[in-house]
Amino acid sequence: MTFLERLGDFIWNPWLLGLFLLVGLFYSLRTGFFQVFECGLWLRTTLGSLLRPRRKRQGGGLTQFQALSTALASTIGTGSIAGVATAIFYGGPGAVFWMWVSALLGMMTSCAEKTLAVRYRERARDGGWQGGPMCYMERGVGSRFLAALFSVCCVAASLGGGNMVQANSIATALEASFGWDRLAVGAITALLTGAVILGGIGRIGRFSEKLVPCMALLFLGGGAVVLFVHASAIPDALSRIVSGAVAPRAAAGGGLGYGVAAAMRYGIARGVFTNEAGMGSSAMAHAASDVEEPAEEGMWGMFEVFVATLLVCSVTALVILTTGVYDEKAALAAIQSGRVSSVMVGAPLSAAAFSTVFGRFGGIFVSLCLLLFAFTSLLGWSYYGERGLEYLTGSDRWRRLYRAVFLLMVVGGSVGELAAVWQLADIFNGLMALPNLCALLLLAPEALHLLNAWEGKQKREKGEKIRPN
């Protein structure tokens, strides 16, 4: 266990986290912070398109909204509730600021990888589209080694972090709220998951486009109610977030205080884990989209990060910071003494915040959201693992075996103790991200060219002024 913790820390802190920021900053600078100054364009392309009549699909792939929903199915997971609470506990309110920074830069990273995923995708056997980082690593970078490394780690991550951890979150949430048997919950979860994933990416996309918006609106709606009740505390919470990030102070006038390093570490890591920008996983869902212009799908990549982190995770953070359930002094004392209890961090902290308004139903509400978030993550990651395995074997003949193993591990994960699995998930996620981030830098000229050409075309059609690059 100690070895896994050390290996995970070696991979992530600070080298890989810094690389995530570097890639996002590089693309942001090269595009003149497109995500900020051209927000009208990418919002019009994504959110605006949902209000217009949908065109008929031409290529047999997913609609862009189905691709987005499938990607969000995996990115909006337990980390959106439990992970944000843990980041605040260990990194202080300033961690939220750095979560926002990583998301802002990650929007351009996500844009680039979705653009390249569509650029280098290929036809699937069923007539639809398939692709992902393994395709642009092999055909764009010219490295089968990077593609194989990414695929191996993707399969491993899908069976660990994308599978067992999520199944365990579902089982423990239902056990805590309703006293349900975890093995029975695991078996039912496996049956429901199997009913969806056996239909392939098409069924996953159709299911996700119905469930993902509902679960996101449910959580955001509940959070909005809590924030409305505690509206007077929002300005102070925002002040604590900013001051904690750049000028930390001793908690409650005591001698202890969060440092900038802790805020950056936990905030950046939480941003990366919640939107997966740079990991390459969600690019596989976007590659299946029926879209002609690669850069147009890049706009949906930016929108994905916006929703997953800047909306969902921000609501979690503000709910915790405005309701008074989080005490900086008590948290720091517990960390210093090594007496951090399970009720002080993660989902219990989020549940306590919602309970200030919803009473005993606050815990049930958080458990329900955790269940939905974790279940949809199972669906998204099952497809990612299949894609990785198919690339490694060059065939889909192992698909049924993979699905059987995936469902069995759902049951196993629901009753297991997953401390080691969490560590393995972090390790494989990091090893997925490393070759993907390198590929994004190597293919930057092509990604930027595709984005610039598409942006120019859009502005010429609208008669708008084209920005110099």
Protein Blocks (a to p, Z undefined) as FASTA:
>chain_A
ZZmmmmmmmmmmmklmmmmmmmmmmmmmmnopmmlmmmmmmmmmmmmmmmpccdddfklp
acfklmmmmmmmmmmcfklmmmmmmmmmmnojmlmmmmmmmmmmmmmmmmmmmmmmmmmg
ccdfkopacddjklmmmmmnopaklmmmmmmmmmmmmmmmmmmmmmmmmmmmmmmmnopa
fklmmmmmmmmmmmmmmnojmlmmmmmmmmmmmmmmmmmmmmmmmmmmmmmmmmmmmmmm
mmmmmmccdeehiabdcdfklmmmmmmmmmmmmnoponlmmmmmmmmpccfblmlmmmmm
mmmmmmmmmmmmmmmmmmmmmnopacfklmmmmmmnopacfklgcjllmmmmmmmmnmmm
lmmmmmmmmmmmmmmmmmmmmmmmmmmmmmmnopaklmmmmmmmmmmmmmmmmmmccklm
mmmmmmmmmmmmmmmmmmmmmmmmmmmmmmmmmmmmmmmmnopacddZZ
